[in-house]
Amino acid sequence: MSQEFLSFLSTLMEWVVAPVAAFVWMIYRQQEKHTTAIAVLNSQMESFKLAHDREIKEIRDTSRAIMAKLDSIEEALRK
């Protein structure tokens, strides 16, 4: 290989390939952080959803118990 080609290749590596590789590495690291953050948020969302579903079920059961109690009171008053 000629000295000019090696010089060109060295310059190309220094000014093009190395910065592009550094940029790609930086993007990869940020993407890893985002993936982790998304996983944490999904886990929290699922936890909140389960808690919400439990609360709604509890409210539904409580309202059914109240309605049953009101029905029994109404029935007792009619007698």
N, C-alpha and C positions, 0 to 999 in steps of 0.2 A: 504494500500500500504506500501511496505517496505521502509525503510529509504534509502537503496541503490538505489532503483528505482527512488525515488524522487530526489536524488542527481544526478543520471544519467540524468533524465529529465531536471533538472536545468542546468546541464553542456551542454546538447544538445541544449537547448534554447539559452544559452549564446554564444556558439561557432559555431552553425550551423544555426539555424533558424533566429536569430536576424541579423547576417551579410547577409544572403540571402535575408531577408525582406528589409534590408537597400539597398542592391544592386538592387533589383526589384523596389523599390521606386525611386532610382536614375535614372534608365533606363526609368521609367514611366515619370519622370519630363523632361528628355531630349527629349523623344518622343513627349511630349506636345509642347515643344519649336520648334521641327522640324515640327510638324503639323502646327503650327502658321506660321513659316517661309515659308513653302510650300504654304499655303493659300495666303500669301502676294505676293509671287513670281507669283503665278497663276493669281492673280488680276492684277499685274503690266503687265504681259505678255498679258493678254486680253486687257488691256488699250493700250499697244503699238501696238497690232495687229489692233485694231480699228483705231488708229491714222494712221497706215501704210495704211490700206485699204482706208481711206479717202484721204490720199495723192496720192495714186495710181489712185483713181477715178478722183481727181483734175487734175493730169497729163494727164490722158486719155482724159478728157474733153478739156483741153487746147490744146493738140495735135490735136484733132478733129477740134477745132476752127481754129487753124493755117492751117491745111490742107484745110479747107473750104475757108479760106481767100486766100490761094495760088491758089486754083482752080478758085476763082473769078478773081484774078489777071491774071491768065493764059488765062481765057476766054476773059477778056477785051483786052488783048494783041493780041489775035487772030483776033479780029474784026477789 
